[in-house]
């Protein structure tokens, strides 16, 4: 694996871990949450296939949808 591929793999794994932490305790029945979870699962699949570009894309899509849902106030405030 070349240096670029290794860096892409590491970054994807880092953001996947952060995504998992962010997902803890969130209501998974929120509309569009199934898309976040599907892209999250796709990330793992592409990592296993060593398709690091698609893995990176999938984790970024998951984050984008999740952040949009948060900004729209779709989750109850845990404070």
C-alpha positions as CSV (number, residue, x, y, z in Angstrom):
1,X,0.0,0.0,0.0
2,X,1.4,3.4,-1.0
3,X,1.7,6.3,1.4
4,X,-1.4,8.1,0.0
5,X,-3.6,5.0,0.4
6,X,-2.3,4.4,4.0
7,X,-3.1,8.0,4.9
8,X,-6.6,7.8,3.4
9,X,-7.2,4.5,5.3
10,X,-6.1,6.1,8.6
11,X,-8.2,9.2,8.1
12,X,-11.2,7.1,7.2
13,X,-10.8,4.9,10.3
14,X,-10.4,8.0,12.5
15,X,-13.6,9.6,11.2
16,X,-15.5,6.3,11.4
17,X,-14.5,6.0,15.1
18,X,-15.6,9.6,15.7
19,X,-18.9,8.9,13.9
20,X,-19.5,5.9,16.1
21,X,-18.9,8.0,19.2
22,X,-21.3,10.7,17.9
23,X,-24.0,8.1,17.1
24,X,-24.0,6.8,20.7
25,X,-27.3,7.6,22.4
26,X,-28.9,9.2,19.3
27,X,-32.4,8.3,18.3
28,X,-32.0,6.0,15.4
29,X,-35.7,6.3,14.5
30,X,-35.2,9.9,13.3
31,X,-36.1,10.2,9.6
32,X,-33.0,9.9,7.4
33,X,-31.0,8.3,10.1
34,X,-31.2,5.0,8.1
35,X,-29.0,6.8,5.5
36,X,-26.4,7.7,8.1
37,X,-26.3,4.1,9.2
38,X,-26.2,2.8,5.7
39,X,-23.2,5.0,4.7
40,X,-21.5,4.0,8.0
41,X,-21.9,0.3,7.1
42,X,-20.7,1.1,3.6
43,X,-17.6,2.6,5.0
44,X,-16.7,-0.6,6.8
45,X,-17.5,-2.7,3.7
46,X,-15.2,-0.5,1.5
47,X,-12.4,-0.6,4.1
48,X,-12.6,-4.4,4.1
49,X,-12.4,-4.3,0.3
50,X,-9.4,-2.0,0.5
51,X,-11.3,0.6,-1.6
52,X,-10.2,3.5,0.5
53,X,-11.5,6.3,-1.8
54,X,-15.1,4.9,-1.6
55,X,-14.7,4.3,2.2
56,X,-13.7,7.9,2.7
57,X,-16.6,9.1,0.5
58,X,-19.0,7.0,2.5
59,X,-17.9,8.2,5.9
60,X,-18.0,11.8,4.7
61,X,-21.5,11.3,3.4
62,X,-22.6,9.8,6.7
63,X,-21.2,12.8,8.6
64,X,-22.8,15.3,6.2
65,X,-26.2,13.8,6.7
66,X,-25.8,13.5,10.5
67,X,-24.6,17.1,10.8
68,X,-27.5,18.3,8.7
69,X,-30.0,16.4,10.9
70,X,-28.4,17.9,14.0
71,X,-28.6,21.5,12.6
72,X,-32.2,20.9,11.7
73,X,-32.8,20.1,15.4
74,X,-33.9,16.5,14.7
75,X,-32.4,15.2,17.9
76,X,-33.6,16.0,21.5
77,X,-31.0,18.0,23.4
78,X,-29.3,15.7,26.0
79,X,-28.5,18.6,28.3
